Amino acid sequence: MRVLRRRARGFTLIELLVVIGIIALLVSILVPSLKRARVQARDIQCRAHLHAIYLASTTYLSVYDRFPDLNNELDDGAWQYNYLIYDGRDFDSNFGPLISLGKNLEKLETLYCPRQTDPYHSFATPENPWPVVPLLDTRASYGRRYNLTGKSLSQLRGNPALFTDVFHLPKLIRSGHRNGINAAYLGGDVRWVPDTGFLTDNELTHPFQPEDNDLLEDMWDKINRGAR
């Protein structure tokens, strides 16, 4: 008796093209969504970093009671150094003590926003070395409010912003969150502050001049009010 075998049927060219078209359509839909999800995850991580810096600072202040020097300048108002971790000589100012004491911030990476791409404010780049190099600054991508040196938390009034994404140059906004910054406030809350023009359209000079401090004071006031 002859056994008849049915030949396996393959895909036709048209069917393959339809499947490929469906896959391409799904990819075109999913890739932007995945990209947005990654950006949103980095935004969440940035806010978590700022909250961790706030907690580390309050822990430091519970022991030492006073904010450390902001920078290596005699005048704390020299705001352009409010991002220092290491000033080329020591860890005594700004974010340095949070790292050097070894019990406030466990990871140096916490001082870096995952959205910031500027090499001078990114982790372990030739322009921003880690491990540190004598005579070279190591910078965070977050900044501390100026004129806090020597003060305790009990001396502060209202709910001012204490820490933010670094914002002293417009290009840092564009290389980070693009249209605003995150800020951590005295009460412990972390909020998004949209750029209404004061972050990317201002009269700050480069190199910096003493008169820039008045402009920065106005910018911090806007951040206190959520850019309103």
N, C-alpha and C positions, 0 to 999 in steps of 0.2 A: 504494500500500500504506500502511496506517495504522500508524504507529509508536506503540506503547504506552509511556508513560513512567510509571515507578513514582514515586509521590509520596514525598518524604522524610518519614520518620516522626520526630516530635518526642517529647520527654519528656512523659509524663503527669504530672498533678499529684502523684500518689502517688509516682512515681519521683523527682520534684524534692524532695519532702518527705523521702524516705529519704536522698538525697544531702546535703541540708542538715543532717539529723540526724547523719549520719556525720561531716560536717565539724565540727559543734558538739561532738561527742564527742571528736574528735581535738584540738580547741583546748582543751577542758577538761582533757585529759590533758597536753598539751604546755606550756601556759602556766605551771602550777606548776613543771614541770621546768625551764623556761627561767629562771624567777625564782630557783629554787634554784641554778642554774648561775651566774647573775649574782652572787648572794651569795657563792658559793664562790670565784668569780674575785676578788671584792673582798677576801676573806679571804686569798687567796694573795698579792694585791698588798700587803696590809698587812704580811704577814710579810716580803715582799721589801723594803718600805720600812724596816722595823726592821733588817734585815740590812745595808742600804745605810748607815743611820745608824751602825751598829756599825763598818762598814768605814771610813767617813769619820772617825769618832772615832779609830780606831786609826792612821789616816794622820796625823791631827793630832797624836796623841801621839808618833808616831815622830819628829816634828820638834820639838815643844815639850815633850814628856816629861811634862807635867802637865795634868790636867783643868782647864779654865777655871773661873772663878767660876760658881756655879750661878745666882745672881740678884743683884739690886742691894741685898741685905740683908747686913749685916756677918756675920750668923750663917747659915752654909750650911744649917742645919736649918730655915730658913723655907721648908719644902718646897712651899708652895702656888705658888711661882714657878718650879718645876722644868720648866716648859713654855716659858719665854721664848725668843724669837728676838731681839726688839728691845724694850728696856725703856723706850722713849719718848725715849731720849737717844743710845744707841749700840748696837753689835753685839758688845760685849765679853764678854758672859756667856752661859753655857749653850750653846744651839745657834747663837748669833750668829756666832761665829768660823768655824763650818763653812760659813756662807754668805758672810760678808764677805771671807774669804781667796780665794774664787773657785776653789779647786782641790780642795775636799773634797766638797761637794755641788753638783752643777751645777744642779739644779732645786729651788726652794723647795718645790714640791708634794710632794717626797719626805718632808717633815716633817708630812704630813697623811694620816691614815688614811682610806681611801675609804669606810669604814663610818660614820665620825663625822659627825653632822648638827648638832651644837650650833654655833650661829653664832659663839660666842666661841672655838671651836677648829676652825673650818673655814677654808678658804683664801679670802682676799680678800673678806670680808664687811664691811658697815659697822661691825660690832662688833669685827672683827679685820682691820684695814686692811693692804692691800698694793697699791701701794707704801706704805712706812711713813709715819706721820703723827707729827710731833714731839709729845711728851708723852703719846702713846697707846701702850699695849703691843701688840705683835704676838706671838701665841701659836702654838705648834705643837699638834698633837693627840696628840703623844707626850711623855712626861716622862722626865727623867733621875733616877737614884737620887741622893739627897742624901748629903752627907758624903764626896763624891769630890773636892771642890775641892783642888787642889794635889797630888793623889796621882798616881802613875804606875801603869800596869797591873801592874808587878812587885810593888807593895805590896799587891795584893788577893789574898785567899786563897779557896780553894774555887772555886765557879762561881756567883757571885752574879748576879742580874739587874741589868743596867745601864740598860736602857731598856725602857719599856712603853707601851702605850696609856695616855693620861692617865686617872687614876682618882680624883682627889681628891674628887669629888662623885658620889653614886649616879646622878644623872641622866645623867652622862657615860657611864656603863656602859650605861644603857638607850638612850641616843641613838647608841651605837656598836655593839658586838658583842652587847649585851643580856645575855648570861649568862657573861661572862668577858672576859679580855684576852689579848693576845699579849705576850710578853716576849722580849728579846734578852739573852743571858747572856754572861759573860766569855769562855767558850770559843768564842763565835761562833754557837752554836745558838739558834734561835728556836722557842719553844714556846707552846702554848696553855695558859692557866691558867684553869680553870673557877672561877666564883664559887660558893663554898660558904657565902656570906652575909657574908664579911668585906669585900666590895666594895660591897654595896648595903644592908647592915644593920649599921651601925656607929654609933659615938657621935661622929663628927667634927662639929665645929661650923661654923657659917657666920654671920657672918664668922669666920675662923680664929683660933684661940687657940694660945699656946705649948704647952699641954698636948697639942694634937693631934699634935705630933711623936712622942710616945711611941706613939700609936696607929698612926701611919704606919710607924714602925720595925717594929712587929709585922706590919703588912700586907706590907711588903717581905720580911720573913722568911718569911711564908706563900708569897709569890711565888717566893722562892728554892727552896722545897720543892715547888713546883708545886701549892700550895693544900692539901697534905696536912697 
